[in-house]
Amino acid sequence: MKCHLQFRLRNVVSPADERTMNPSMTAQDVDSAHIEVQLDLPAKPISPDLFGIFFEDLSYAADRGLYAELVQNGSFEYSSADCPDWSALSFWQLTTANGAKGSLSIQDANPLNANNPNYAVIRCDSPGNNGEVAISNPGFDGIAVKKGETYDFSIFARRRPGETGSLQVRLIGAEGDLLVSADLPSISTEWAKYKAPLVPAKDDANARLVLSTAVRGMVFVDMVSLCPRKTFRDRPNGLRADLAETIAALKPRFVRFPGGCVAHGDGVKNIYRWKDTIGPLEQRKQQKNIWRYHQSLGLGYFEYFQFCEDIGATAVPVLAAGVSCQNSDFARGTGQQCIPMEQMGAYTQDVLDLIEYANGPASSVWGSKRAAAGHPEPFRLKYLGIGNEDAITSGFKERFKMLFEAVRTHYPEITVIGTVGPNPSGRDYDEGWKFAGDLSVPMVDEHCYVQPDWLLKNLGRYDQYDRSKSKVYLGEFASWGNTVRNALAEAAYMTSLERNGDVVHMFSYAPLLSKIGHVHWYPDLIYFNNAEVFPSVNYYVQQLFMSNAGTQCVPSELKLDGTLSEGRAATVSVVRSGNDLIVKLVNLAPTVLRTQIQLAGDERIEPEAHCWVLAGDEKQINPGDPRAKANVAEQVIKPVTSSLKVAREFSVNAPAFSLTVIRMKLLK
Ligand code: AHR
C-alpha cells in the first residue's frame, strides 16, 4: 500500500521562496516532473570500482604538486631535453659574500649512482674576509614554510682528500631574513648522506634554501632535499598533506597512474619504465616529462601503490603497449614509435615483473623489492592498463597482443584494460574496439573530452552498447570547462553511467591536479599553489558521486510534465548501497524542477534522509581556477548539506542549475 506523507524539504529552495527572492520570477520559472523508483523490480549490478581518479604528472601535478619535495632540481639532472632553457644548474644560483671567491659547476665522474650521473661542485677559492661561497634554490615558485613545523633537510656530499669540507644550510625568507640554519657534520671523502631537521622561526610563503661553505676547497653535492616532516599519513618521502587529503576526500574506488601521455612517453626512450622509479631516490632514473618539464620520480611506483592503499583505492597502473605517444616529438612529427621487436621480450618481462612487484610474495625477486621498501604484504593489484589512447596501428597491435597474451597466460586473475584511441568515435575508436573484440580483451579505456552539449546529446550512448563485448573503463573524461554548466553536464552523464553499470565498469575525470601558473591542460579537477588548494565545481560533482556510489542500480524513470528547451536537461539515477537508497537528480535548466518522487515496492523507509545540493549560476567558476573572474573570488560553489524528511511519496524542488543527492535508509 502506498503511503502519502507530506514533508518539507529543508534547504532545497521552494518555488515560492525562490520567487520571493527573485520577484521577476513567474510560475513559468518552475518546471515539474515525477520520478518512479521501481524498488519492486530487479536492480542491475554496478561495478564496485565505478568511480575513481586519474593521476598524471602534468601541470606540475607530481613534483611540487602531490609529491612533497620542496627543492627543485636537487639532483642536478635537469637538462635542455626537459625544456630548451634548462640545464643541470637550473634553479641554482651562486653567490659570494665579503670578498669570497668561488664557483659552481657540474661534474659526472664518480657519481653517486650511474642512474643519476650529475652532481654539483661548490668550490671556494678564498673565503675573503669572513665570507662564504653559497648556492641557493628557490624551490618551485618559492618554498612555502610554516613557523614551528619541521622540515627535513638531507644531502649527499663528499670532499677531496686533504680538504676540510664544511657545509651550512639555511632557509632565507622573501625579505632576506634568516628563518633557520644548521651546520652539517664534517663531510667525508666518500659519498654519504647528511641530514638536518630545520624548524623555521616564522612563516614564509617564498623562502629559498641556501647551502654555503666558508673554507677553501671543493664540496661535491647531490640529491639536495627539503621535505616537510608532516606529510600525508606521515609517510617519509611522502605526499603533500593538503592535496592528498583533498584527493582522499573524493573517496575514489581506484587511482589510475602514471598517465595519460606520460605513460607512453615522448618517443621510445621516454616510455615510462616503472623499474626506474622504485628503490632509493638516488638510484632512480630521472626523465624528461612529455609535458615539457622534468620528472624527478620521487613519486614512483612504490609511492603510488602506497597512496592507493592509504586512501582505500584500487591501484590501476597503465603501462605503455610497447609504443610511444603518437604525438611524440611533435615539432619533428616523428609520431608513434615502436619498441624494436628484439627488445619486446625484455619489455614483456618488465610488464610481468610489475605484477610480481605488486602481488608476489616477499621472497620473490620483485616482491622482495617491495618488501625492502617497507611493504612485505602484497598490494593486491587486480587491474593493469596496457596502452594509452594509442593510434591503433599494426605496430601497436603486434605489441599489445604480445603483452596481453603474456599477462593472460601468467596472471589470468589480472583484468587487462586495453585502449581504443583518444576520442569517443573515429578510426582509432572503431579499430580499437574491433581489435579488442578479436582478442577478447576484458575491458577497454575510452577517452572523452567534449563540450557539455555533446554529453547531453549522448546520455543514451551506453544504453546502445553490446553487453557481450569488452567492458568500458571511461578513463579520461571531462567537458571543456569548469563552469557550473560543465560540472552539471558531467553529472548528468554520470547518471547515465550508473544506469549502465553493467557496461561501464570504471570511470575517471581527467586531469586531476594543476598548479596555478603551470597549467598545461585546461580544465582540471583541482587547482593549487604552494599554500592553498582550490577544488573546482566539477570536483564537488565527482565527490558527490564517489561518496554516494552504489552497488545496484534501481530501475527509475524521470518524466517531465512539459518539455525543456534546447540545451536543457534533467536526469536521474537511483542506486542502492546496502540499505541506503540514493537518488541523484540533475537539473540543467534555469528553472526550479518541482519533482514528485514515488517509491514503488514494499520496503519501508526511514523518515529522515541526508541531502546535498550543489547549485550555482550556470557560468560560475570556483576561485583558484585560472579562468575565474576576480570578483567571484570569495564565493565557492560547493554542496550544501541538510537533513530532510522523506516518505514513500514526496516532492523535492531541485533548484535551477543543480545536482541534488538524497540518501535515504530502507528499513528491513
Ligand atoms: O589528460 C590529459 C591528456 O589527455 C592525457 O595525457 C592524454 O592521455 C589525453 O590526451
Boltz pocket constraint, residues with backbone or C-beta under 6 A from the ligand:
constraints:
  - pocket:
      binder: B
      contacts: [[A, 56], [A, 259], [A, 260], [A, 261], [A, 262], [A, 388], [A, 389], [A, 422], [A, 476], [A, 510], [A, 511], [A, 521]]
      max_distance: 6.0
